[in-house]
Amino acid sequence: VSTPTKADIPLQLEAGQLVEHMRFGKGKVLSIEGVGQDKKAEIDFETGGMKKLLLRFAKLKILS
């Protein structure tokens, strides 16, 4: 039995949460759409503006 790595554990993101991205900085989650591997978040970043990110690649850190 393999232990899931951090990348395998899905983020429990919800609209209204504050997140941080390495490139785009801090942002607020506006909406979540899709399921499983195709889950996307629409995020309004302070420096990067509005982005739709595929969560499995986004490497977001939840701030609140």
CHARMM internal coordinates of N, CA and C (Angstrom, degrees):
IC EDIT
DIST 1 N 1 CA 1.4620
DIST 1 CA 1 C 1.5277
ANGL 1 N 1 CA 1 C 108.57
DIST 1 C 2 N 1.3186
ANGL 1 CA 1 C 2 N 115.46
DIHE 1 N 1 CA 1 C 2 N 125.18
DIST 2 N 2 CA 1.4639
ANGL 1 C 2 N 2 CA 118.67
DIHE 1 CA 1 C 2 N 2 CA -179.59
DIST 2 CA 2 C 1.5232
ANGL 2 N 2 CA 2 C 110.07
DIHE 1 C 2 N 2 CA 2 C -92.30
DIST 2 C 3 N 1.3017
ANGL 2 CA 2 C 3 N 115.26
DIHE 2 N 2 CA 2 C 3 N 146.69
DIST 3 N 3 CA 1.4556
ANGL 2 C 3 N 3 CA 121.35
DIHE 2 CA 2 C 3 N 3 CA 177.16
DIST 3 CA 3 C 1.5217
ANGL 3 N 3 CA 3 C 107.91
DIHE 2 C 3 N 3 CA 3 C -84.60
DIST 3 C 4 N 1.3415
ANGL 3 CA 3 C 4 N 117.64
DIHE 3 N 3 CA 3 C 4 N 131.84
DIST 4 N 4 CA 1.4681
ANGL 3 C 4 N 4 CA 117.77
DIHE 3 CA 3 C 4 N 4 CA -179.84
DIST 4 CA 4 C 1.5227
ANGL 4 N 4 CA 4 C 111.09
DIHE 3 C 4 N 4 CA 4 C -64.60
DIST 4 C 5 N 1.3182
ANGL 4 CA 4 C 5 N 115.36
DIHE 4 N 4 CA 4 C 5 N 139.90
DIST 5 N 5 CA 1.4619
ANGL 4 C 5 N 5 CA 119.11
DIHE 4 CA 4 C 5 N 5 CA 176.06
DIST 5 CA 5 C 1.5164
ANGL 5 N 5 CA 5 C 108.30
DIHE 4 C 5 N 5 CA 5 C -83.68
DIST 5 C 6 N 1.3036
ANGL 5 CA 5 C 6 N 116.51
DIHE 5 N 5 CA 5 C 6 N 170.24
DIST 6 N 6 CA 1.4628
ANGL 5 C 6 N 6 CA 120.94
DIHE 5 CA 5 C 6 N 6 CA -179.07
DIST 6 CA 6 C 1.5261
ANGL 6 N 6 CA 6 C 110.86
DIHE 5 C 6 N 6 CA 6 C -57.23
DIST 6 C 7 N 1.3392
ANGL 6 CA 6 C 7 N 116.87
DIHE 6 N 6 CA 6 C 7 N -35.33
DIST 7 N 7 CA 1.4659
ANGL 6 C 7 N 7 CA 120.98
DIHE 6 CA 6 C 7 N 7 CA -178.59
DIST 7 CA 7 C 1.5262
ANGL 7 N 7 CA 7 C 111.73
DIHE 6 C 7 N 7 CA 7 C -68.36
DIST 7 C 8 N 1.3438
ANGL 7 CA 7 C 8 N 117.40
DIHE 7 N 7 CA 7 C 8 N -26.01
DIST 8 N 8 CA 1.4602
ANGL 7 C 8 N 8 CA 120.90
DIHE 7 CA 7 C 8 N 8 CA -178.42
DIST 8 CA 8 C 1.5206
ANGL 8 N 8 CA 8 C 112.63
DIHE 7 C 8 N 8 CA 8 C -81.40
DIST 8 C 9 N 1.3111
ANGL 8 CA 8 C 9 N 117.16
DIHE 8 N 8 CA 8 C 9 N -18.60
DIST 9 N 9 CA 1.4689
ANGL 8 C 9 N 9 CA 120.80
DIHE 8 CA 8 C 9 N 9 CA -177.92
DIST 9 CA 9 C 1.5270
ANGL 9 N 9 CA 9 C 108.14
DIHE 8 C 9 N 9 CA 9 C -88.79
DIST 9 C 10 N 1.3349
ANGL 9 CA 9 C 10 N 117.21
DIHE 9 N 9 CA 9 C 10 N 116.56
DIST 10 N 10 CA 1.4668
ANGL 9 C 10 N 10 CA 118.40
DIHE 9 CA 9 C 10 N 10 CA -177.33
DIST 10 CA 10 C 1.5234
ANGL 10 N 10 CA 10 C 112.06
DIHE 9 C 10 N 10 CA 10 C -69.75
DIST 10 C 11 N 1.3150
ANGL 10 CA 10 C 11 N 115.51
DIHE 10 N 10 CA 10 C 11 N 142.76
DIST 11 N 11 CA 1.4585
ANGL 10 C 11 N 11 CA 120.32
DIHE 10 CA 10 C 11 N 11 CA 175.37
DIST 11 CA 11 C 1.5220
ANGL 11 N 11 CA 11 C 109.33
DIHE 10 C 11 N 11 CA 11 C -68.31
DIST 11 C 12 N 1.2975
ANGL 11 CA 11 C 12 N 116.77
DIHE 11 N 11 CA 11 C 12 N 139.20
DIST 12 N 12 CA 1.4646
ANGL 11 C 12 N 12 CA 120.70
DIHE 11 CA 11 C 12 N 12 CA 176.22
DIST 12 CA 12 C 1.5272
ANGL 12 N 12 CA 12 C 108.15
DIHE 11 C 12 N 12 CA 12 C -92.01
DIST 12 C 13 N 1.3138
ANGL 12 CA 12 C 13 N 114.95
DIHE 12 N 12 CA 12 C 13 N 72.08
DIST 13 N 13 CA 1.4655
ANGL 12 C 13 N 13 CA 120.75
DIHE 12 CA 12 C 13 N 13 CA -176.89
DIST 13 CA 13 C 1.5188
ANGL 13 N 13 CA 13 C 110.56
DIHE 12 C 13 N 13 CA 13 C -87.44
DIST 13 C 14 N 1.3150
ANGL 13 CA 13 C 14 N 114.86
DIHE 13 N 13 CA 13 C 14 N 143.54
DIST 14 N 14 CA 1.4631
ANGL 13 C 14 N 14 CA 121.38
DIHE 13 CA 13 C 14 N 14 CA 176.18
DIST 14 CA 14 C 1.5170
ANGL 14 N 14 CA 14 C 108.91
DIHE 13 C 14 N 14 CA 14 C -137.30
DIST 14 C 15 N 1.3236
ANGL 14 CA 14 C 15 N 116.10
DIHE 14 N 14 CA 14 C 15 N 152.60
DIST 15 N 15 CA 1.4596
ANGL 14 C 15 N 15 CA 120.76
DIHE 14 CA 14 C 15 N 15 CA 176.78
DIST 15 CA 15 C 1.5200
ANGL 15 N 15 CA 15 C 109.16
DIHE 14 C 15 N 15 CA 15 C -57.67
DIST 15 C 16 N 1.3276
ANGL 15 CA 15 C 16 N 116.15
DIHE 15 N 15 CA 15 C 16 N 138.35
DIST 16 N 16 CA 1.4557
ANGL 15 C 16 N 16 CA 121.49
DIHE 15 CA 15 C 16 N 16 CA 179.48
DIST 16 CA 16 C 1.5209
ANGL 16 N 16 CA 16 C 113.55
DIHE 15 C 16 N 16 CA 16 C 99.06
DIST 16 C 17 N 1.3310
ANGL 16 CA 16 C 17 N 117.12
DIHE 16 N 16 CA 16 C 17 N -15.80
DIST 17 N 17 CA 1.4676
ANGL 16 C 17 N 17 CA 119.25
DIHE 16 CA 16 C 17 N 17 CA -179.54
DIST 17 CA 17 C 1.5228
ANGL 17 N 17 CA 17 C 110.89
DIHE 16 C 17 N 17 CA 17 C -75.21
DIST 17 C 18 N 1.3197
ANGL 17 CA 17 C 18 N 115.26
DIHE 17 N 17 CA 17 C 18 N 152.65
DIST 18 N 18 CA 1.4578
ANGL 17 C 18 N 18 CA 121.15
DIHE 17 CA 17 C 18 N 18 CA 174.32
DIST 18 CA 18 C 1.5206
ANGL 18 N 18 CA 18 C 107.98
DIHE 17 C 18 N 18 CA 18 C -97.71
DIST 18 C 19 N 1.3416
ANGL 18 CA 18 C 19 N 115.21
DIHE 18 N 18 CA 18 C 19 N 135.98
DIST 19 N 19 CA 1.4577
ANGL 18 C 19 N 19 CA 120.54
DIHE 18 CA 18 C 19 N 19 CA -179.01
DIST 19 CA 19 C 1.5225
ANGL 19 N 19 CA 19 C 109.54
DIHE 18 C 19 N 19 CA 19 C -132.87
DIST 19 C 20 N 1.3272
ANGL 19 CA 19 C 20 N 115.00
DIHE 19 N 19 CA 19 C 20 N 167.51
DIST 20 N 20 CA 1.4555
ANGL 19 C 20 N 20 CA 120.12
DIHE 19 CA 19 C 20 N 20 CA 175.79
DIST 20 CA 20 C 1.5197
ANGL 20 N 20 CA 20 C 108.84
DIHE 19 C 20 N 20 CA 20 C -131.28
DIST 20 C 21 N 1.3398
ANGL 20 CA 20 C 21 N 115.22
DIHE 20 N 20 CA 20 C 21 N 137.89
DIST 21 N 21 CA 1.4589
ANGL 20 C 21 N 21 CA 122.97
DIHE 20 CA 20 C 21 N 21 CA 179.47
DIST 21 CA 21 C 1.5223
ANGL 21 N 21 CA 21 C 107.00
DIHE 20 C 21 N 21 CA 21 C -122.61
DIST 21 C 22 N 1.3346
ANGL 21 CA 21 C 22 N 116.84
DIHE 21 N 21 CA 21 C 22 N 140.83
DIST 22 N 22 CA 1.4697
ANGL 21 C 22 N 22 CA 121.04
DIHE 21 CA 21 C 22 N 22 CA -177.90
DIST 22 CA 22 C 1.5271
ANGL 22 N 22 CA 22 C 112.70
DIHE 21 C 22 N 22 CA 22 C -53.01
DIST 22 C 23 N 1.3329
ANGL 22 CA 22 C 23 N 117.16
DIHE 22 N 22 CA 22 C 23 N -44.03
DIST 23 N 23 CA 1.4569
ANGL 22 C 23 N 23 CA 120.11
DIHE 22 CA 22 C 23 N 23 CA -174.30
DIST 23 CA 23 C 1.5207
ANGL 23 N 23 CA 23 C 113.80
DIHE 22 C 23 N 23 CA 23 C -92.26
DIST 23 C 24 N 1.3481
ANGL 23 CA 23 C 24 N 117.30
DIHE 23 N 23 CA 23 C 24 N -38.75
DIST 24 N 24 CA 1.4554
ANGL 23 C 24 N 24 CA 120.79
DIHE 23 CA 23 C 24 N 24 CA -172.90
DIST 24 CA 24 C 1.5224
ANGL 24 N 24 CA 24 C 114.20
DIHE 23 C 24 N 24 CA 24 C -94.32
DIST 24 C 25 N 1.3291
ANGL 24 CA 24 C 25 N 117.44
DIHE 24 N 24 CA 24 C 25 N -8.69
DIST 25 N 25 CA 1.4617
ANGL 24 C 25 N 25 CA 120.94
DIHE 24 CA 24 C 25 N 25 CA 178.95
DIST 25 CA 25 C 1.5199
ANGL 25 N 25 CA 25 C 112.80
DIHE 24 C 25 N 25 CA 25 C 82.45
DIST 25 C 26 N 1.3262
ANGL 25 CA 25 C 26 N 115.49
DIHE 25 N 25 CA 25 C 26 N -152.22
DIST 26 N 26 CA 1.4640
ANGL 25 C 26 N 26 CA 121.50
DIHE 25 CA 25 C 26 N 26 CA -177.77
DIST 26 CA 26 C 1.5174
ANGL 26 N 26 CA 26 C 110.71
DIHE 25 C 26 N 26 CA 26 C -82.36
DIST 26 C 27 N 1.3277
ANGL 26 CA 26 C 27 N 114.79
DIHE 26 N 26 CA 26 C 27 N 146.87
DIST 27 N 27 CA 1.4505
ANGL 26 C 27 N 27 CA 118.82
DIHE 26 CA 26 C 27 N 27 CA 179.58
DIST 27 CA 27 C 1.5106
ANGL 27 N 27 CA 27 C 111.57
DIHE 26 C 27 N 27 CA 27 C -157.07
DIST 27 C 28 N 1.3350
ANGL 27 CA 27 C 28 N 114.97
DIHE 27 N 27 CA 27 C 28 N 168.51
DIST 28 N 28 CA 1.4673
ANGL 27 C 28 N 28 CA 121.83
DIHE 27 CA 27 C 28 N 28 CA 179.12
DIST 28 CA 28 C 1.5204
ANGL 28 N 28 CA 28 C 109.10
DIHE 27 C 28 N 28 CA 28 C -113.80
DIST 28 C 29 N 1.3361
ANGL 28 CA 28 C 29 N 115.63
DIHE 28 N 28 CA 28 C 29 N 130.49
DIST 29 N 29 CA 1.4632
ANGL 28 C 29 N 29 CA 120.92
DIHE 28 CA 28 C 29 N 29 CA 178.80
DIST 29 CA 29 C 1.5287
ANGL 29 N 29 CA 29 C 108.37
DIHE 28 C 29 N 29 CA 29 C -72.22
DIST 29 C 30 N 1.3307
ANGL 29 CA 29 C 30 N 116.18
DIHE 29 N 29 CA 29 C 30 N 123.07
DIST 30 N 30 CA 1.4577
ANGL 29 C 30 N 30 CA 121.15
DIHE 29 CA 29 C 30 N 30 CA -179.86
DIST 30 CA 30 C 1.5242
ANGL 30 N 30 CA 30 C 110.97
DIHE 29 C 30 N 30 CA 30 C -93.90
DIST 30 C 31 N 1.3370
ANGL 30 CA 30 C 31 N 116.85
DIHE 30 N 30 CA 30 C 31 N -40.45
DIST 31 N 31 CA 1.4568
ANGL 30 C 31 N 31 CA 120.20
DIHE 30 CA 30 C 31 N 31 CA 179.93
DIST 31 CA 31 C 1.5156
ANGL 31 N 31 CA 31 C 110.53
DIHE 30 C 31 N 31 CA 31 C -158.66
DIST 31 C 32 N 1.3198
ANGL 31 CA 31 C 32 N 114.80
DIHE 31 N 31 CA 31 C 32 N 159.23
DIST 32 N 32 CA 1.4627
ANGL 31 C 32 N 32 CA 123.22
DIHE 31 CA 31 C 32 N 32 CA 176.46
DIST 32 CA 32 C 1.5252
ANGL 32 N 32 CA 32 C 106.50
DIHE 31 C 32 N 32 CA 32 C -123.84
DIST 32 C 33 N 1.3291
ANGL 32 CA 32 C 33 N 116.88
DIHE 32 N 32 CA 32 C 33 N 137.96
DIST 33 N 33 CA 1.4634
ANGL 32 C 33 N 33 CA 119.42
DIHE 32 CA 32 C 33 N 33 CA 176.49
DIST 33 CA 33 C 1.5184
ANGL 33 N 33 CA 33 C 109.59
DIHE 32 C 33 N 33 CA 33 C -142.68
DIST 33 C 34 N 1.3243
ANGL 33 CA 33 C 34 N 116.09
DIHE 33 N 33 CA 33 C 34 N 159.66
DIST 34 N 34 CA 1.4538
ANGL 33 C 34 N 34 CA 121.35
DIHE 33 CA 33 C 34 N 34 CA 179.77
DIST 34 CA 34 C 1.5181
ANGL 34 N 34 CA 34 C 111.75
DIHE 33 C 34 N 34 CA 34 C 87.33
DIST 34 C 35 N 1.3462
ANGL 34 CA 34 C 35 N 114.95
DIHE 34 N 34 CA 34 C 35 N 176.28
DIST 35 N 35 CA 1.4554
ANGL 34 C 35 N 35 CA 121.30
DIHE 34 CA 34 C 35 N 35 CA -179.78
DIST 35 CA 35 C 1.5201
ANGL 35 N 35 CA 35 C 110.26
DIHE 34 C 35 N 35 CA 35 C -136.19
DIST 35 C 36 N 1.3292
ANGL 35 CA 35 C 36 N 114.83
DIHE 35 N 35 CA 35 C 36 N 155.91
DIST 36 N 36 CA 1.4634
ANGL 35 C 36 N 36 CA 120.79
DIHE 35 CA 35 C 36 N 36 CA 175.34
DIST 36 CA 36 C 1.5188
ANGL 36 N 36 CA 36 C 113.45
DIHE 35 C 36 N 36 CA 36 C 54.40
DIST 36 C 37 N 1.3386
ANGL 36 CA 36 C 37 N 115.08
DIHE 36 N 36 CA 36 C 37 N -129.61
DIST 37 N 37 CA 1.4675
ANGL 36 C 37 N 37 CA 121.44
DIHE 36 CA 36 C 37 N 37 CA -177.10
DIST 37 CA 37 C 1.5256
ANGL 37 N 37 CA 37 C 113.10
DIHE 36 C 37 N 37 CA 37 C -67.27
DIST 37 C 38 N 1.3273
ANGL 37 CA 37 C 38 N 117.27
DIHE 37 N 37 CA 37 C 38 N -17.93
DIST 38 N 38 CA 1.4657
ANGL 37 C 38 N 38 CA 120.93
DIHE 37 CA 37 C 38 N 38 CA -177.06
DIST 38 CA 38 C 1.5184
ANGL 38 N 38 CA 38 C 113.39
DIHE 37 C 38 N 38 CA 38 C -98.82
DIST 38 C 39 N 1.3381
ANGL 38 CA 38 C 39 N 117.64
DIHE 38 N 38 CA 38 C 39 N 12.89
DIST 39 N 39 CA 1.4598
ANGL 38 C 39 N 39 CA 121.19
DIHE 38 CA 38 C 39 N 39 CA -177.88
DIST 39 CA 39 C 1.5289
ANGL 39 N 39 CA 39 C 110.10
DIHE 38 C 39 N 39 CA 39 C -68.75
DIST 39 C 40 N 1.3390
ANGL 39 CA 39 C 40 N 115.05
DIHE 39 N 39 CA 39 C 40 N 130.37
DIST 40 N 40 CA 1.4670
ANGL 39 C 40 N 40 CA 121.39
DIHE 39 CA 39 C 40 N 40 CA -179.74
DIST 40 CA 40 C 1.5143
ANGL 40 N 40 CA 40 C 109.71
DIHE 39 C 40 N 40 CA 40 C -123.62
DIST 40 C 41 N 1.3175
ANGL 40 CA 40 C 41 N 115.41
DIHE 40 N 40 CA 40 C 41 N 151.43
DIST 41 N 41 CA 1.4573
ANGL 40 C 41 N 41 CA 120.69
DIHE 40 CA 40 C 41 N 41 CA 174.52
DIST 41 CA 41 C 1.5189
ANGL 41 N 41 CA 41 C 108.66
DIHE 40 C 41 N 41 CA 41 C -122.37
DIST 41 C 42 N 1.3284
ANGL 41 CA 41 C 42 N 115.62
DIHE 41 N 41 CA 41 C 42 N 137.77
DIST 42 N 42 CA 1.4635
ANGL 41 C 42 N 42 CA 120.54
DIHE 41 CA 41 C 42 N 42 CA 171.56
DIST 42 CA 42 C 1.5218
ANGL 42 N 42 CA 42 C 105.95
DIHE 41 C 42 N 42 CA 42 C -96.56
DIST 42 C 43 N 1.3215
ANGL 42 CA 42 C 43 N 115.65
DIHE 42 N 42 CA 42 C 43 N 122.26
DIST 43 N 43 CA 1.4669
ANGL 42 C 43 N 43 CA 121.24
DIHE 42 CA 42 C 43 N 43 CA -173.14
DIST 43 CA 43 C 1.5176
ANGL 43 N 43 CA 43 C 109.57
DIHE 42 C 43 N 43 CA 43 C -129.27
DIST 43 C 44 N 1.3276
ANGL 43 CA 43 C 44 N 115.27
DIHE 43 N 43 CA 43 C 44 N 136.69
DIST 44 N 44 CA 1.4660
ANGL 43 C 44 N 44 CA 121.47
DIHE 43 CA 43 C 44 N 44 CA 176.25
DIST 44 CA 44 C 1.5266
ANGL 44 N 44 CA 44 C 107.06
DIHE 43 C 44 N 44 CA 44 C -100.46
DIST 44 C 45 N 1.3337
ANGL 44 CA 44 C 45 N 116.50
DIHE 44 N 44 CA 44 C 45 N 104.11
DIST 45 N 45 CA 1.4646
ANGL 44 C 45 N 45 CA 121.74
DIHE 44 CA 44 C 45 N 45 CA -178.45
DIST 45 CA 45 C 1.5260
ANGL 45 N 45 CA 45 C 111.36
DIHE 44 C 45 N 45 CA 45 C -88.86
DIST 45 C 46 N 1.3319
ANGL 45 CA 45 C 46 N 116.04
DIHE 45 N 45 CA 45 C 46 N 145.59
DIST 46 N 46 CA 1.4698
ANGL 45 C 46 N 46 CA 121.76
DIHE 45 CA 45 C 46 N 46 CA 179.43
DIST 46 CA 46 C 1.5286
ANGL 46 N 46 CA 46 C 110.84
DIHE 45 C 46 N 46 CA 46 C -59.81
DIST 46 C 47 N 1.3328
ANGL 46 CA 46 C 47 N 116.79
DIHE 46 N 46 CA 46 C 47 N -44.09
DIST 47 N 47 CA 1.4628
ANGL 46 C 47 N 47 CA 119.29
DIHE 46 CA 46 C 47 N 47 CA -176.72
DIST 47 CA 47 C 1.5199
ANGL 47 N 47 CA 47 C 112.97
DIHE 46 C 47 N 47 CA 47 C -105.63
DIST 47 C 48 N 1.3231
ANGL 47 CA 47 C 48 N 118.46
DIHE 47 N 47 CA 47 C 48 N -25.90
DIST 48 N 48 CA 1.4626
ANGL 47 C 48 N 48 CA 120.80
DIHE 47 CA 47 C 48 N 48 CA -176.18
DIST 48 CA 48 C 1.5083
ANGL 48 N 48 CA 48 C 114.38
DIHE 47 C 48 N 48 CA 48 C -94.24
DIST 48 C 49 N 1.3316
ANGL 48 CA 48 C 49 N 118.09
DIHE 48 N 48 CA 48 C 49 N -9.66
DIST 49 N 49 CA 1.4580
ANGL 48 C 49 N 49 CA 120.35
DIHE 48 CA 48 C 49 N 49 CA -177.61
DIST 49 CA 49 C 1.5293
ANGL 49 N 49 CA 49 C 111.68
DIHE 48 C 49 N 49 CA 49 C 77.75
DIST 49 C 50 N 1.3355
ANGL 49 CA 49 C 50 N 116.15
DIHE 49 N 49 CA 49 C 50 N -159.26
DIST 50 N 50 CA 1.4631
ANGL 49 C 50 N 50 CA 121.70
DIHE 49 CA 49 C 50 N 50 CA -178.33
DIST 50 CA 50 C 1.5236
ANGL 50 N 50 CA 50 C 110.40
DIHE 49 C 50 N 50 CA 50 C -78.91
DIST 50 C 51 N 1.3322
ANGL 50 CA 50 C 51 N 115.56
DIHE 50 N 50 CA 50 C 51 N 131.09
DIST 51 N 51 CA 1.4643
ANGL 50 C 51 N 51 CA 120.27
DIHE 50 CA 50 C 51 N 51 CA 178.35
DIST 51 CA 51 C 1.5165
ANGL 51 N 51 CA 51 C 109.13
DIHE 50 C 51 N 51 CA 51 C -138.74
DIST 51 C 52 N 1.3312
ANGL 51 CA 51 C 52 N 115.65
DIHE 51 N 51 CA 51 C 52 N 146.38
DIST 52 N 52 CA 1.4645
ANGL 51 C 52 N 52 CA 121.78
DIHE 51 CA 51 C 52 N 52 CA 169.35
DIST 52 CA 52 C 1.5135
ANGL 52 N 52 CA 52 C 105.79
DIHE 51 C 52 N 52 CA 52 C -109.45
DIST 52 C 53 N 1.3087
ANGL 52 CA 52 C 53 N 116.80
DIHE 52 N 52 CA 52 C 53 N 117.25
DIST 53 N 53 CA 1.4587
ANGL 52 C 53 N 53 CA 120.69
DIHE 52 CA 52 C 53 N 53 CA -175.32
DIST 53 CA 53 C 1.5178
ANGL 53 N 53 CA 53 C 111.36
DIHE 52 C 53 N 53 CA 53 C -117.62
DIST 53 C 54 N 1.3233
ANGL 53 CA 53 C 54 N 116.34
DIHE 53 N 53 CA 53 C 54 N 138.04
DIST 54 N 54 CA 1.4501
ANGL 53 C 54 N 54 CA 122.12
DIHE 53 CA 53 C 54 N 54 CA 172.84
DIST 54 CA 54 C 1.5233
ANGL 54 N 54 CA 54 C 106.67
DIHE 53 C 54 N 54 CA 54 C -75.82
DIST 54 C 55 N 1.3276
ANGL 54 CA 54 C 55 N 117.19
DIHE 54 N 54 CA 54 C 55 N 118.41
DIST 55 N 55 CA 1.4620
ANGL 54 C 55 N 55 CA 121.09
DIHE 54 CA 54 C 55 N 55 CA -169.99
DIST 55 CA 55 C 1.5235
ANGL 55 N 55 CA 55 C 113.80
DIHE 54 C 55 N 55 CA 55 C -61.18
DIST 55 C 56 N 1.3345
ANGL 55 CA 55 C 56 N 117.58
DIHE 55 N 55 CA 55 C 56 N -31.93
DIST 56 N 56 CA 1.4575
ANGL 55 C 56 N 56 CA 117.30
DIHE 55 CA 55 C 56 N 56 CA -177.58
DIST 56 CA 56 C 1.5281
ANGL 56 N 56 CA 56 C 112.69
DIHE 55 C 56 N 56 CA 56 C -68.93
DIST 56 C 57 N 1.3361
ANGL 56 CA 56 C 57 N 117.72
DIHE 56 N 56 CA 56 C 57 N -16.81
DIST 57 N 57 CA 1.4609
ANGL 56 C 57 N 57 CA 121.27
DIHE 56 CA 56 C 57 N 57 CA 178.25
DIST 57 CA 57 C 1.5335
ANGL 57 N 57 CA 57 C 113.32
DIHE 56 C 57 N 57 CA 57 C -110.13
DIST 57 C 58 N 1.3270
ANGL 57 CA 57 C 58 N 117.53
DIHE 57 N 57 CA 57 C 58 N -10.29
DIST 58 N 58 CA 1.4620
ANGL 57 C 58 N 58 CA 120.84
DIHE 57 CA 57 C 58 N 58 CA -166.18
DIST 58 CA 58 C 1.5321
ANGL 58 N 58 CA 58 C 114.82
DIHE 57 C 58 N 58 CA 58 C -72.08
DIST 58 C 59 N 1.3288
ANGL 58 CA 58 C 59 N 119.06
DIHE 58 N 58 CA 58 C 59 N -27.53
DIST 59 N 59 CA 1.4737
ANGL 58 C 59 N 59 CA 121.93
DIHE 58 CA 58 C 59 N 59 CA -177.55
DIST 59 CA 59 C 1.5257
ANGL 59 N 59 CA 59 C 111.21
DIHE 58 C 59 N 59 CA 59 C 51.95
DIST 59 C 60 N 1.3283
ANGL 59 CA 59 C 60 N 115.77
DIHE 59 N 59 CA 59 C 60 N 56.45
DIST 60 N 60 CA 1.4528
ANGL 59 C 60 N 60 CA 121.42
DIHE 59 CA 59 C 60 N 60 CA 179.33
DIST 60 CA 60 C 1.5251
ANGL 60 N 60 CA 60 C 110.11
DIHE 59 C 60 N 60 CA 60 C -91.69
DIST 60 C 61 N 1.3174
ANGL 60 CA 60 C 61 N 114.76
DIHE 60 N 60 CA 60 C 61 N 148.65
DIST 61 N 61 CA 1.4611
ANGL 60 C 61 N 61 CA 121.27
DIHE 60 CA 60 C 61 N 61 CA 174.07
DIST 61 CA 61 C 1.5292
ANGL 61 N 61 CA 61 C 106.84
DIHE 60 C 61 N 61 CA 61 C -114.44
DIST 61 C 62 N 1.3167
ANGL 61 CA 61 C 62 N 116.42
DIHE 61 N 61 CA 61 C 62 N 125.67
DIST 62 N 62 CA 1.4718
ANGL 61 C 62 N 62 CA 120.05
DIHE 61 CA 61 C 62 N 62 CA -179.88
DIST 62 CA 62 C 1.5244
ANGL 62 N 62 CA 62 C 108.92
DIHE 61 C 62 N 62 CA 62 C -78.84
DIST 62 C 63 N 1.3480
ANGL 62 CA 62 C 63 N 116.03
DIHE 62 N 62 CA 62 C 63 N 127.89
DIST 63 N 63 CA 1.4592
ANGL 62 C 63 N 63 CA 121.13
DIHE 62 CA 62 C 63 N 63 CA -179.03
DIST 63 CA 63 C 1.5244
ANGL 63 N 63 CA 63 C 111.93
DIHE 62 C 63 N 63 CA 63 C -97.03
DIST 63 C 64 N 1.3140
ANGL 63 CA 63 C 64 N 117.55
DIHE 63 N 63 CA 63 C 64 N -28.81
DIST 64 N 64 CA 1.4744
ANGL 63 C 64 N 64 CA 118.93
DIHE 63 CA 63 C 64 N 64 CA -179.90
DIST 64 CA 64 C 1.5041
ANGL 64 N 64 CA 64 C 110.79
DIHE 63 C 64 N 64 CA 64 C -146.00
END
COOR INIT
IC SEED 1 N 1 CA 1 C
IC BUILD
